[in-house]
Amino acid sequence: MSDRSEIKSPSCSAALLTPRGRGAVATIRVHGESPSLITSINACFHAVNKKPWEQQPVNRIVYGLWGDANSEDLVLCRLDNNTVDIHCHGGLAAIDRILQDLQTQGCVINSSQELARKTERMLEAELQETVAAATTYRAAEILLRQSQGLLRAAFESLLPDTNTSFLPEQYQSRIQNLLHWDSLGLHLTSPWRVVLAGRPNVGKSSLINALLGYDRSIVFDEAGTTRDVLTANTAIEGWPFQFSDTAGLREQAAPLEAEGIQRAEQVLNEADCRVILIDTSQSVHPDDQRLLSQWSDSVVVAHKVDLPQCWDATLPERALFVSSKTNAGIDALLNHLVKRLVPEVPDKKTAIPVTRRQIELLHQAAEALREVDHQNYDTLIRQLLFED
């Protein structure tokens, strides 16, 4: 830490913006009143151009050293008179050292969410939290566009115009356009849940391994091997997916296996999409017919098509023929899942509600319009914008 540390700056806050862990580069944001911010940065940072921080241009990347002893090479960028981004080595030691130095200067260390709430309007802070929660580039890109004013503009368009007559149907149409994307909006930060189910030993574990591209589930030729729900996250065409490998479903099962079956059925009820596997190398079984009847909206996979076929009943027309051993049909299955769960892709100008709070308030506002309750409608839209 620098020796120039006598003056404290109690009105500064600092937060790590990037996820903790080993990475190439980490970003720490420091925000505060100008005199305090300048004092904190000048106490620790030595720019190679020899200029004090207050003389550095806005939006200019400045290279320098952090601290006097065991100096850390890094770059800073002054976003405005009250905000500085520090870009340093992504290792935990460098991050913790810089945060500790800032704390010694009097900066309060916050989470990125806490800092956003201090520095941004509440809606923007809420949207920044969703960007941080994204797990794929495609989801992050959509969320970032929402946070850059697209969603605020859509919400502000729902406020009644005091200069014109109030037309409920016009605002109702705008709300329904937003709610059209509610499922996609929520799944940008929470993956679509796809659950594999079928009789014991139909190859669910082998299929989930083939879908993921690596061994996540145990594969063993004994009925009832999977007794718990195993999950793994991945991305398909840039969309976040979670696959679950469940216990084999059958009428007759030992007590321990039956508990796994009960958990599997619970997960199936909560799934966004169910995939029923049929082992076509075996003759039809009553449990197969029960599953197909019970989960009639499921994606049906005719599995183990690399083996001699013994299935002696009519398969559903929608069945996809797949082999986990040869990977035959795997790409077709993945494409089918994407089209089923993401049937439409929004363009870059589409506003999308992305939190349960936003979606619930939009539903309530739509109901207020149907009840011709204009005052409640106005209140709900202002809550949506954090103005009430």
Buried (B, 14 or more C-beta within 10 A) or exposed (E): BBEEBEEBBEBBBBBBBBEEEEBEEBBBBBBBEEEBBBBBBBBBBBBEEEEEBBEBEEEEEBEBBBBEEEEBEBBBBBEEEBBBBBBBBBBEEBBEBBBEBBBBBBBBBBEBBBBBBEBBBEBBBBBBBBBBBBBBEBBBBBBBBBBEEBBBEBBBBBBBEEEEEBEBEEBBEBBEEBBBBBEBBBBBBBBBBBBBBBBBBBBBBBBBBBBBEEEBBEBEEEBBBBBEBBBBEBBBBBBBBBBBBBBBBBEEBEEEBBBBBEBBBEBBEEBBBBBBBBBBBBEBBEBBEBBBEBBEEBBBBBBBBBEEEEBEEEBBEEBBBBBBBEEBBBEEBBEBBBEBBBEEEBEEEBBBBBBEEBBBBBBBBBEBBEEEBBEBBBBBBBBBBBBE
